[in-house]
Amino acid sequence: MNPVNVDGIGKVTEISALVVSCAYCCEAQRAFDDGRINDAWTYIIDAKDWLRVPLSRHAGITELINEEHKSDISRIRRESRKKGIEKYDYSDFILKEYRKKAWKNKAQAVEAINKLLGKYIENNNLPVRVLQVELENGNIAEERQTDFTKYVYGILPSAQQVKIDAKNFRKKT
């Protein structure tokens, strides 16, 4: 099968290539229905070859396929990171301790909760990240994480801004 224009001259356009590809698919279906499996596969391969014509004229399609592949990979990595992080998730403990009392500021809360979290993890023998530290003699030692300041700071809610006016301003007594 070859597409031709009105003058009978063979000219391949994107539309004509798609039409030929569809015709090969119809022939493949007919061959399959008649029990001619080998012919059906041959027609399918021909249809695929004709389908490459319009796809080859659009370089963006390859880029789209590559972008989709990259997004799938990044999604898989993100999901596996979440699973790895879950075993080190102490946000419930941190928020519970945060709500127990009123804090002067976020820094005070972070400092106090950091100490409490360290004791909580140590007393319950919970998993923490193991850090590799290079010693002065060049050896590498493994050390359990003991400072959770950044982690606690990231979990705690942001401080709310309060407008100071005559209603909520208290003079020192």
N, C-alpha and C positions, 0 to 999 in steps of 0.2 A: 504494500500500500504506500503510495506516495501522494502527497497533496499537490494539487496544481491550481493555478489561477484560471481566470476566464479564458485566457489565450492558450491554455493547455501547457503553459511553461511551469515547471516545478519550482515552487517558491515556498520556503518554510517560514511561516509566521508562528507566533506563539499560539494563536487560536487554532490554526490548522494542525499544529503539533498536538494540542490537547484533543482535538477531534480524532486524529489518527490513534492516539493513545486510548481513547474511549472505545474506538472501533475494535482495537486489539483486545480490550477487556471483554467486549461482547463476544468476540470470536472465541476467547478463552473459555467463557461461560458455556457457549454452545458446544465446544469440544469436550468440556468436562461432563456436560449432560449426556453427550453421546458415548461417554466412556473412554475417550481418547485423552488420557491423562498427560502423556508426553507432549502432545500437541498443545494442550491447555497451558502447560508450563512454558512452552516456547512462546506462545502468544503473550503470556504475562511478562516475560522478559522483554519482548519487543515493545510492549506498552510502557514498561519502565524506561526503556531507552528513549522512546519518543517524549516521555514526560520530562526527561532531562533537558530538552531543548528550551522550554520556557524558564525552567529553573536556572539554567546556565546564564541566561541573559540578565538575571537579577542577582548581582553579587551580594546584595543585602540579605538574601535568604540564608546564605551560608553564615553570615554574621549573626542573624537571628537564631539559627540553630546553635551556634557556639555560645551566645549569650544565655540561651535557655539551659544549655548544659552547665554553664558556670553557675547559674542561679540554683540549679538542682544540687550541685556539689556544695555550694555555700549553705543551702538549707540543711543538707545532711550533716555537714560539720557543725552547724549551729545546734541542731538537735542532739548530736552526740556530746557537745560541750555542756548543754543543759543537763544531760544525764550525769555527766561527771561532776558538775557543780552541786547537784542535789544532795550528794552525800556530805557536803560541807556546809549545808544550809542551816544556819542557826538564827534565821530572821524571826521566828516565832518567839524564841527566848529573848532576843534583843528587844522586840516590841513590848513583850510582857513586862520586862524590867523597866523599860522607858515609861510605861503607863502607871507604874507603881507610885511614883511621886512627882512632884512639880520640880522642874529643873530651872536654875537661873538662866542657863543658856545651853546651846547645843554642845559646845566644847566640854562643859562640865559633865553632861550626860554621856558623851562619848568616852571620856576618861574613866568614869565610874563603871560604865557598862563593859568597857574593855577588860577591866580587872575581873569583874564578875564572870564574864564569858570565859576568860582564861581558867578560872577556878572551876567553873561548871564543866568545861571540857576535860580538865585534868581529873576531877573527881569521878566523872562518869566514863573515863577512858574512851572518849569519842574520837573519831578520825579527824586529823588536821593535815594540812599540806606539809609535805616534807621538803625542806629547802636544802639545796646543796651549797655548802660554803667552802671556799678555798682557804686553807690554812696557810700560815706563813712559810711552812716548810714545803709547800706545793701540794700536799695531800688534800683530798676532798673529803669533807665530813658531811654527814647528813644531820640536819637539825630540824626538830619539830617547830612549826610556826607557833609563836607565843604572843605576838603583837597583832591585834585585830582592829587597830584604830581605823584604818581606811575602810575596812569592811563594815564596822559598826556605823561609821559616819555615813556611808552610802545607804544603809538600811533606815536610819532614823529619818522621820519626816522633816521637811524644811521648816524653819522658824516662820511663824506668821508675823507679818508687819502689823503693828498696832498704832493707830493714829493717837497721838497724845493731845488731849484737849482738856478743858475744865472738868469734864465729867469723870475721866479716868486718871487724872493727875493727882497724886498724893504728895503732899509736902512732907519733908522729913520732920519727925517729931523729936 
